[in-house]
Amino acid sequence: MNKSKRNKPITKVKYSKIIINVLIGTWFLIPILFLRPIKKIYLAPLQTSRIGHFILDTEILLARIHIDQVNKRNNILVIWIPESFICNQYVYNIWKQKIRIIPANVITSAIMQSAIYLEKIIKMRIIYRFIGWDGYLPYVHLLEFTPKVFSIPIEDEELCNKILQAEGVDTGKQWVCLLARDNAYLNHVQPNLTWDFNSYRNSDIDSFMEAAEYLAGNDILVFRMGAHVDKPFESKNTKYIIDYANASWRTEMLDIFLSIKCLFYISTATGLDAVSYATRNPILTVNLAQPLTGIYSKKNHLFIMKKFFSKESENFLTVAQYYELGVKGGFTVDNPRHFRTQDFARLGIEVIDNTASEIKDATKDMYEFIVLKKSQSDDLSPEQVSFWEKFPKVPGTDNSSTYLSMICNKFIQENLWLLK
């Protein structure tokens, strides 16, 4: 009874605030709706709090808007409303040059909240948005046939080259960006939250050294990326293998420049690798921990994934078995396509990272594919075809489109259980 009394005032305040926001926001939306016959004006959320969504979600939504403008011949004006926290000011400044952004404040928050409710009432689209955290997934394939928007000015490129040269970096050489996920960044920017539920996605940066040394042996620089990281990436070959994440000269502008201009990106499906997807650049994904929500409708994309060992069956789970287990009760409402760290523990599943040699072999495949111009069609082995034939069709992902990415052939051949 006491608990109920404590909750009532909180509930009243919550709903009173929503009602006030809707009333305020509606007054600003009425003129937009009246202008519809002349100019179709829409709102769009700008997810500024996480770098991956900040770049990739925006680029994909712009691709979706572009398709609508071309197909429906609509005269569309989209006004973007950012979140209150901006994780990267340089990216924000880039988007300000390319899209119409109005600053986040109490009024814009009320307008967006009002638009969400008004859409349901009048059954008319007011907001261009993706529903849910992974709502962008069904639209990733649009990037393959729409013009890219995200880019940096030529003067910024020139400035970045000068900064690198001043730090002794040979900018005449090609380079690869390397990004291994850990919890350091999120613990730094949002220290009041616990991120252990996502820790199974993390990787040990030391397991990437063999791959970095392989690239260095082929006259390619390696930049270890990241804003805040758990530990250093130390190599005796500092001219080629650069722990940029811990460099005193790391900047937000250089983060983006290096990511755009790299030969290819090695990542663990996290954060800044969104630049490669947005700019349609090659990417190698290793230690992929969420196989059902991987981005597979991308050209010039190779990948290998973590392994999921079931203690009950004493076998590794195929992707189809992983999905089946989730559908039967492993997935939760807030994670409908992948597990959390505590889910793996509950289900008796051990998550096993890719080994250093597996990461090196995948890097070698990517090098041959990109640098030696090995044809993608040459890699369509029977195992490759079989892997995609057995891949589950997951609702709400980009699985409905043609698979353009490839799992590394050597990884399949050494793990034939994937094809069961």
N, C-alpha and C positions, 0 to 999 in steps of 0.2 A: 504493500500500500504506500509506504513512504517512497519507494522507488518510482511508483507511478506519479506521485505528486511532484517529484523532482523533474521528471521528464516532460510534464505538461507545459510548463513555461517555455522550455527549449523548443518544443514542437510549435507552439504558438508564434514564437519569435521567428522560427524558420519559415513557416508558411506566410506570415505577415510580410516578411522581407521579399518572398517570391511574388506575392500579390502586388506589392509596391513597385517592384522592378518591372513586372509585366505592364502595369498601368503607365509607368513612365516610358518604357520602351515602345509601347504601341503608338504613342503620339508621334514618335519619330518614324515609325514604319508606315503610317497612313499615307504620307506624301509619296513614298516609294511605290506603294501599291497603285495610287492614282496615276502615276507616271508610266505604268506598265504598257499601255498602248503605244507610247512614244519611245520609251527607253526601258529595257528590261534590266533593272538594278537588283543585284543580289548581294548578300553578305557572305563572307567566308571566314572561318576561324584560322588564325595563323598560330600554329603550335610552336611557340618560341621557347618552351622550357627544356626541351631535349633536342640535341643537335640533329639526330637522325631524322626525327619527325619534322623538325624545323626546315630541313632541306628537302628530304625526299617526299614527304606528304604534300608539301607545297608544289613541287615540280609535277607530281602525278595529278594533283587537282587541276593544275594549269593545263595539263594534257587533256584532261576530261573536259574542261571548259572550251579548249580549242576545238575538240571534236564536236561539241554541241554548237559552237558558232559556225563551223563549216557545214555540218549536216543539216541543221535547222535554219541556217542563214539568219540567226538571231543577232540583233545589235545588243550585245551584252556588256554591262558595266558591273564589275565585281569590286566591292569594297571589303578589304581585309581587316579583321579586328584581332590584334595580338593578345596573348596572355600577359599577365602582369610581370612575370619573370622572363627576362631575355637571357638565354644561356650564352649567346655569342653576338656581340654588338656588331662585329664586322659583317656577319651574315645578314643581320637585320638591315644594315646600311645597303647591302647588295640588293635585297628584296625591295627596299624603299625606292630604288632606282628603276625597278621593273614592274612593280604592282602598286595599286593604290592602298596605302595603309593609313588608318586613323589610329592615333595613340590609344592605348588601353586606359580606361578610367571607369568611374562608377556608372556614367551614362552609357558607354559602349557595352559594358557588362549587362546593363539592364536591357539594352536593345537586343543583344544576342539571346538572352534568356526569353524575352518576349517573343522573338521570332520563332524559337523552338515550339512554344505553345501555340502561337498563331498558325503555324503551318498545319498543325493537327486539326485546328478548328475549321479553317477555310479550305483545306486540302489543296494548297498551292505551294510550290517550292519558293522559299524565300532565301534559304541558305544552301550554298554549295559546300558540302561536307561529307566526310566518311563517318559511318556509324560504327562505334566501337574502336578500341585501341588499335586493332589490326584491320580496320575497315578499308584501308587503302589496298589491301592485297588483291582483290579481284581486278584492279585497274592497272597493275604494274606493267602489263604487256602493252599499254598505250604508249609507253616511252619508246617503243621500237619503231613507231611510224609517226611521231609528232616532233616538231622542232623543239630543241632544248632551249630553256630560258636561263637557267642558272649559269652565270659566268662572272669573271672579274674584269675590271677595266685594264687596258693595255699598260697604262701608267703604273698601276699596282704591280703588274707582272715585272716591269722594269725595276721597280723599287725592291721587290723581293729578290730578284737576281743579284742586285747590288749588295743586299744584306748578306746573302749566302756567300758571295765572293769575299766579302769583308771577314767572314768567319772561316775562310780557308776552304770552302766547299767548291769543288770543280764543277761548275754548272754546265760545262760542255759535255759532261757524262749523263747518261740516262740514270734514272733512279726508280726505286720501288718503295712504296709506303707500306709499313707493317704495323698493324694495330691488333693487340691482344687484350681482350676485355678483362678487367678486374673490377672490384667494387670501390676502388679509391676515389674515382671521380664523383660517383653518387654520394659516397660518404662525406665528401668534401662540400658539395653544393647543397645537399639536403641531409645534414647530420642528425636531424631529429627523427628520421625514418630508418627502419631496419630493412636491409636489402638482401638478407640471407636467403629469402625465398627464390632469388634469381641467381644465386651463387653457382649453380650447376652450369651456367653459361660461361663462367670464367675460364681463363687459360693461364698456364705458366709461361711467362715470356722466355724462360731459359730454353724451352723446347723448340724455339724458333731459331736458335743460333746456327744450327747446321744449315738451315735454308738460307739464312743471311750470308753465311760463309760461301755457300754455293754461288749465290748471286755475285758476291764480291769477286770470286774467282773468275767470273765472266765479265768483269769490268763494269759492274752495275752497282751504284750506290744504294744503300738501304737506310731509310729514315724510320726509326722506331717512333711511332706517333702516340699522342695522348696528351691530355692537359694535366691530369693528376694520376700518378701510377704507384703501384705497390712497391715495386723494386726496380733497380737500374737494369739496363741491358748492356753489359760490359763486354767489350771485345778489344783485343790488342790491335786489331785493324781499324783504328778510329778514323782513318781517311775514307774508308768505304762504309763502315757500319757505324752509324751516327745515332746516339741516344738522344734524339731531338726532344723527346718528351721531358727530359731533365735538363735541357740546355737553357742557359740564362737568356738566350736570345729568341726563345720560342714566343711567337705572337699569334693572335687569332688570324691575322692576314696571311702569315706564312703557313698556318695550318691548311687553309683553303688552297693557296697557291700550290703547295707541294702535292696536295691531293688531286688537284685538277691536272697537273702537268706530269704526274708520274707515269711510268711505262705501264705498270699495272699495280693494283692494290692487293695486299694480302691481309685478310681480316678474319674476324671470328663472328661476323654478322652483328655488328654493333656500331653505334655512334657515327663517327666521321666517315665511315665507308659509304654513307649516303651520297657523298659527293660523286663517287664512281657511278652509282646508279643514276643519279640525276644528270650527269654529264655524259652518260652512255659510254664510259670508259671501261676497260677490262678489269675484272676482279677475280681473285681466287679466295674462296671461303674455306677455311679449315675449322675443325672443332665445332662444326655446326651442331648446335644443341637442341634446336627446335625444328626437326625435319619437316613437320607438316606446314610450317609457315615460312619456310625458306623461299627466297625469290628465285624461281626457276625459269621464268619467261624472259630471260635476258641473254642476248648474244654475248660472246666473249666472256663467259662466266664458267669457271670450273669450281668444283667443290668436293670436299670429303666431310664426313660427319662423325660425331662422337658415337660411341657404341653403348648400347643399353643392355646390360646383362641381368637376366631374371634369375634370382636365387632359387625361385620355386621350380622353374623348368630346367635350370642349369644350362640355359642357352641364351645366345644373343637374340634380341628382338629385331625382326625385320621392321621396316617402316609400316607395313600393313598390320603387323602384330601390335606395334606401338599404338596405332590408331584404334585398333579393335579393343585393346585394353582400356584406352581412354574413354571410348564410347560406352563401355560397360560399367563405368563408374569412376574411372581414374581422373577424368577431367572435371573441373568445377565450373560454376557459372561465370566467375571472373577470368577463368583460363579455359575456354572451350576447345582449344586446339593444341594445348601443350600442358605439361606438368609443371609443378613447382618443386623446389628442393624437398620440401616435406612430403610431397606426394610420392616421390621416388622412394623415400625412406619407408613410407607407409606400405607401399606395394612391393618392397623388397627388391628394388632395381638399383643396380650399381651403374653410375655414369662413368664411362672410361674415356679419357682424353686421347686424342691422336698422339702417337709417339713422335719423337723428333725425326725419325727416319721417314715416317709417313708424311709429315709436313714437308720434309726436304723433297721427297719423291713427287708430291703434288706441285711443289714450286718448280721442279724440273719440268714437269708436264706443261705448266703455264709458260715457262720460258721458251720451250720449243714451240708452243702454240702461237705465242705473240711475237717473239724475236725471230725464230726460224721460219715463221709463216706456215706452220704445219696446218693443213686444212682440217677444219672441224669435221667435215664429212668422213675424213680418214679414221676418225676415232669412234665411228658408229659400229662398235664391235657387237657381236651377238649378246654379250653380257650387258652392254649399255642399253640395247633395245629391250632386253628382258627386264632390266631394272625399272624402266619407265612403264612397261606394260603392267608390272605388278604394283606400281605406286598407287596408293589409294586416292580416290577422287574425293577430296575434302571440301564440303560446302563452305563458301565464304573465303576461298583463297583464289590464287590465279591458276589453279590446276585445270580450269576449263579451257585455258589457252594452250597453244602448242608449246611443248617443252623445248626451250632453246639452250638451256644450260646443260652441262655435262658433268656427271660424277667421274672422277679420275679413273681410268681403266685399270691401272695397276692396283688401286685400292679395292675395286670390285673383285679382281682376280685373286687377291689375297684374302678376301672376305666373301666367299661365294655363298655363305649363309644368307646374304642380303637378297638373294634371288629365290629363296624358298617360298 
